[in-house]
Amino acid sequence: MIPSTARTRRRPRPYNQAEQAYSQVRDLLVAGKFQPGDRLHEMDLSVALSMSRTPIREALRRLQSDGLVAPTGRGVVVASLSAEDMRHALEVQGALESLAAELAATRQRDGMLAPAEIHKLLAAATEVEELSATGDVPGVWRANLRFHQLIAELGGNPLLVESLDRIWIKFAIVTLHNLRGRRRLTPPHTHHRVVLDAIVNGDPAGAAAAARAHSREGTAHYLASLAEPQIEPPVQP
């Protein structure tokens, strides 16, 4: 069942219904409400979001241009990524996140980051660690995403944030689906504190190197995890 509303995070308030429809459907995709291959029906979305079909249709066209949905003979379906697609996207993501960490550390070195921003980043890293201890795999994945989003934002380059955001949402759709029935799709987070320390200390080269190492580790772990068999859910009595 599609929720009647979808929360927008870190984006300006939509200025018209088409923008609002795009934002809300996109948020539903990020939240894992649909699986790759699911068909999106204009009428269902129109009822769920209390909008006419025209802005919904425009939103689906825009999502198609983003590569998040794919056309079929009758409407659109949620797009998926092959293992090769994931590898290519992870390579680009790693390079961009290394740049983001370098820019964030540079701004910290130059006194451009407020203590509250650093505190927020520290809290995000702590949340990943705490959720990891509970075994909440989807929760860890989302907390890890928030940690990386904060680093990108601290870098102060909106084009970089936008580029990473387009990759992250594709990962969200595929990964949250794959997490069902698996126990260790989230990558280890051994480099988080190294990246964090380099940013806090205003060390651009160290932050970039730590982010690259973290990306390599995460890519290898994620692709290896995809090859593992899924765990069958327990049979209910």
C-alpha positions, 0 to 999 in steps of 0.5 A: 500500500502506498503511503498518503504522504512522503517526507522530503529530506534536504530539498527545497519545498516543491513549488508546484504539483509536478515538482511535489509529485516528483519529490514524493514519489522519489522519496517513496523509492528511496524508502524502499516502498517499491522493488525493482520491477514493480509497476507504477500506476498513475491512478494509484499514485494519483489517489495516494498523493491526492493529485491529478494524474497530470503532475503524476505523469510529469513526475514519472517522465522526470524519474525516467530521465533520472534512470529510476524508472523504465518504460514498458509496454504499459506504463513504467516499472521501477528500474534495477541495476545489474552487478556490472551496473553496480560496479560502475556506479560504485567506481564513480561514487568512490571518486566523488566521495573522496572529493567530498571528504577532501573538500570538507576537510579543506573547509574545516582547515580554513575555518569554514565549518561550524562546530555544530556541523562537525558535531552532527557528523560525529553523531552520524558516525556514532549512530552507524556504530550503535546500529551495527551492534544491534544487527539492524541491517536496513537501519545501518544502511540508512545511517551509513547513507546519512553519514556520507550525505553529511560529508558531501554537504560539508564539502560545500559543492552543490553539483557534487551533492547532486551527482552523489544523490543521483547515485545514492537513490539508485543504490537505495532502490536496489539495496533495500530490496536485496537486504531482504533475506540477507544479513550482511549487505552493509559494508564494514565501517572501519574507515568512518572514524579515519575519515571523520578524524581527517576532516576534523583535523583539517587534513584534505589529503588524509580525508581523501585517502581514507574515503578512497580506502573506505570506498574500495572496502565497501565495493568489494564487500557489497559485490561479494555479498550480492553473490551470496544466497539469500536466507529464507525467512522463517516459516510462521507457525 
